[in-house]
Amino acid sequence: MAIQPKEIQVVDNQHDKLEINDDGSTNNRIVDSLSGVWELDPNDAMPVNTRTKHSAPIDALFAASISNFTLSADTTAATPTTVPKSFTATAGHGIVLADEILLLDIAQNRNFYANVTNVAGDDITVDKPLDESYSAVSTLGRIVTTQMAVDGSVTPRIFTARAGSVDLDITRTILTILDATAMDDAKFGGIPALTNGLAFRILNGFKLTMFNFHSNQDIKQFCYDLNYSDKAPAGFYGMASRISFGGEDKHDTVLRIMSADYLQWVVQDDLTGLDSLISSLMGRENLYG
């Protein structure tokens, strides 16, 4: 007796059906009621369309906290026709010109990073529009620094990025260095190779130090994407590198951080000989599990 094929529903697609015979074998075909029949390859692999994810992108700088402040009033949010760039801090805030600040609204799971361009008493002006109304009740204010060219030789200096109430999937980190001295692979930036190293670690239920860079060669070894730039007239030499995690040709994974998790750079040497060392991360909010 001839085996009669049956159609079974393919998960998450109401139109595509895989033909399964009574004996459990397949006919290597997917029947699509909208566009006809698709043939499977000899390994019974299904054709797959990658769906673009729709969630908030994450671009943030690693930072170390210096001190805290609070808001004395809710901030005004930007609109399509307005660009509010000031807020009122509670007296005794300690904010001065050129400070870097973070506003962290715990209730709304929103954060705002900016540079201070003017301080008039308790009225603080920053360099970009406030994209949300930050509540004085639920917002934590932080004076921070993202400048990692600091002295960590006696007490290590830690620069952190972390998630809020929404999980984050981090796909890459970027390091940039500016120096008045020419760079090569045997140096760290333009200074001699480090004794202890610049360490990168993740703390998310377990602790893993993933990298520890003593020289530009170390950075190149694990980043591969490393570029030097020549000194411009009256300028600086530069270096830029990226460590990518997402993608089959990279680590083929992401670094997922949740509310109590951290990604950190740990400065363990005196890096004040550099003019600048900054790191950022890229990724997205994880709304898909």
Phi, psi and omega in degrees: 000136182291143177281126181265124180290146175241154178258134173239151183285134175273131185303136174070015175214112187284349184258327189272132180229133179268128179284120178241129179279167181299331181273007178092351179281165179244162177261015179055037179223143169248124180268118180251116184292346180264323188231012175102217186244134173254135175272137173276159176282172185302340180269011180064028178282137179272144171293136185234135171256126177284126181269129177294132182275145181241093176208165186295131175287152179242123172225112186215157178260143170291137186218155172244136182281139177255309179200172183248158171210171177232164175270142175266350178204156176298146178278162176264131182276148176293154175230176178301342182239002180230151181226067178297131184229023180224157176213166180249122179264157177291142181308142183087015185296327179080008181282135178232168180305138178078003173296156169258135181232153173235134168250126182238103179270105185293320184293321183264357183054048178236149176222155185217122177248138179200166174256140182278127180252345178198141175232118178236088186067243179260001178269119186248128176250137181239178191267005178209159184294145173285118187273000183209156171276107181271124185283135178295333182284319188252004184259131173262130177259138180227132164269124187229171168228137175256002183276110184268001176278070185233175180265109176245019186288330179263304175244114181305141178256131187247129179243127196236148164230139181214167180267167171258227182280348177254133179296148177242138172252112184264127184256339178196157170236152182233136175245135173229142179229138169242139181206146177283348182256142179299148184249151169210178189293336183278348180262175167248108194062236177252007180256166180302155179308148187278151177282312185259326175101159174264112188261144176240128184218158175239136177233100180216065184096329169224163183248125181223117171274109188276322182221155171214104188265122175259337185213169175297328177297320176300316179298315180296325182299321185257337178269323189064308179287091178224131181228136171263147174236139182291156179290126175281162176306125180062021182244213185227156166286153182223158173217139177223139179212159177221143174249115183258138180249311181290152178107137182296333180269007177247236175274349182059037177199169173243163172264108181267124177238138181243191193304322183259014185259159181222145159248136187217144163257135180243116178273120185243005181226174176277107182254014182291348174290342174279151175278331179197141171217116184225145177228143177231168176229158179226148178173213182205159170292140180263104179252007189245355180082000000 
